[in-house]
């Protein structure tokens, strides 16, 4: 599959844990014109992929802490121009939105107002706007998530406030605003301690159950 010539980010690799999330995120990104792959074989990344060709590396939250540090160092050494980001959560649509945020061609003046549970957005000109939210539960071995689009329409130039509906919880929840070619992601409610304490510290940490190995190869870099 060829990469869209309009994209600054062409080649993307997601290193995460959940097979289902990885496959879905890769499918979404490929459908949007990215050359994307995903793997949960943390110790084989440099063997399985030519990271010198990467534009963006996304590292999932359940990758062991020690492995995250090593991956960042090793990939950056081989490819100083690569962008590396931390995935906000194991939610495929959210990870795809984070990739689009890195790829955004214009700055987007949008943020989340936690005090008023609303999205604030300022537009220089009338534009089509979408606001998506995601919220999940982490039950090993695979996380589950819900997607809710809270706005899809055209807004005039100026400042706008879009309140969140009650369905969006105040924990383990995230959102993204998209205006034309630009996306901005944000955290609505942080991951609970019951989830964050499950993050392994080393590759030999076995606090999480085993998952099916996956290394996508259709768009092998």
N, C-alpha and C positions, 0 to 999 in steps of 0.2 A: 504494500500500500504506500502511495506517495504522500508526502506531507504537504499540507496547504502552503503555498508560497507566501501567504499573508501572515503566517504565524512566526513570531520571534522564537517561541519555544516549539521545537519540532520533536525531539526525541526525549521521551520521559520514561523513567524507571521508578516503579513503586516497590519498596522493600517493606513488607508488612508480614502479618502473621496469618490472618484469616483467608483461606482459599477462596471462599465465596465472595468476600469483599474485593479481593485482588482481581478476580475474573470479571466481576461486574464493573469495577472502576476502569479496567483496561478496555472493556467493550465500549463503555461510554466515551472514553477519550479517543479511541480509534474512530468511532462514528463521528466525532467532531473534527477529525482530520489530523490527529496527533499520531506519531509513531510511538506507541506505548507498550510497555511490558511490565510484568509484575512477578515477584518471587518471594517465597518465604524461606528460601534456602540461604540464610544469612551468611554462612561461612563460605559460600560458593559464588558470591556475586562477582568477584573479580575474575573467576574462571569462566563463568557462564556468559558474561557480557563484556563487550569492549566499552568500558566507561569513558574512554577518551572521546567517544562520539555523543555522549550525553549532554543535553541542555539543562535538564532538571532531574534531580533525585529527590524523591519524597520518601521519608522514613516514618514508618508507623509507630504508634505509641507503645505497642507491645513488643517491639524489638528490644532485646536486652540492653540495658544502659551501657554496659561495656562495649557491646557490639556497635551501638550508635556512634560512640566516640571513634571507634576504629574505622568504621565505614566513612565517616566524614573526613577523617585524616587521609585514608588511603585513596578515596576517590578524588579528593581535592589535589593530592599530590600528582595523580596521573592526569587530571583535567582541571587546571587552575580556573578555567572559565565557567565551570559548572555552577549552577544554582542549587543549593540544598535547603529544603524546608522540612519542618516537622509536621506530619499529618495531625490535624486537630482531633480526629476520631476515626474509628474503623467504620466509616459510612461511605459507600462508594460515590454517591452523588456529591457529597461534601469534598472528598478528595479531588474529584474532577473539577469542582468549583475552585479549589485552591490552585490547581494547575492553571485554570483560566485567569485567576487573579495575577499570577506571575506573568502571564502572557498578555495582560491588559495593555493596550496601546496608549490609553489616556488616563490621567488621574481621576478618581471618582470620589466626590465629597459625600461620603455616607458613613454612618456609624450606628452603633446600638446604644440607646439610652436606657441603661439598666434601671434607673430610678423610676422611669415612667413606662417601662416595658414597651418601648416603641423604637422604630427605625427612623432615623432622621436623614434626610436626603436633600441636597441642594443641586439644582440643575441650572446650567447656563442657558439652555434652550429647551424647547419642548422635546420630549423623548419617550420612547417605549421603555417601560420599566417592569422587571419581574423581581419579586422577592420570594425566595424559597427558604424554608426552615427544615431542619432535620433533628430528630431526637431519637436516642437509642437506649438500649439496655444491653449490658454485657453479661452474657451467660455462657461461659466456656462450653464447647470450644469455639462457637461462632456467635458474634454479636448480632443483634437484631436492631432494626431501625425503622422509623416512620418518616415519610416525606410529606410536607404540607406546604403548598404554594399559597402565600397569604396576600399576594398582589400580582396582578398581571394586567397592565393597561398603560395608557398614555397620560403623562403628567406635563403640565405647563412649566415654563421656566420659573425658578424661585425655590423657596424652602418648603419641604413637605414633611409631615409626621404621619407614619403608618403604625398604628398600634398592633401589638401582637394579640392574636386570639387566645382564649383561655386554654385551648388544646395544646399549646406549646408549653411544655413544663419548664420550670426554672432550674432544672438540673440535667446535665448531659444533653444539652441542646445547642444548636448552632444555626447560623443563617448566612445567606448571601444575597447581595443586591447586584443585579446585572442591568447595565444601561448600555445598549449598543455593544461595542467590542470590549467593554470594561466590566470587571466583576470585583466586588469587595466582599470578603468573608469575615465573619465575626463570631465570637462565642456569646451565647445567650446565658447558658448556665454551665458552670464548670463540671468536669467529671467528678463523681463522688469519691470519697476516700476508699470506699469498698472496691472500686475499680482501680484507682491509681496504685494501691498497695499490692496489686497483682502483677505489676510490671516487673519482669525478671531483671536481675542485676547483672548476671553473666550468662553465657551460652550454656552453661551446665546447670543453671537454675531450673528446677523441674516443678515449680509451683503451678504451672499451667499444664493442662492435658495436651497430648500430642495431636497434631492436625495433619491432614493429608499434604504431602509435599507438592509444591507447584512451582514451575518455572516456565513462563510462557515463552514460546519460541517463534510464533508466526512472524513477529517483527524483530527477530533477534538482532541486536545491535552489533 
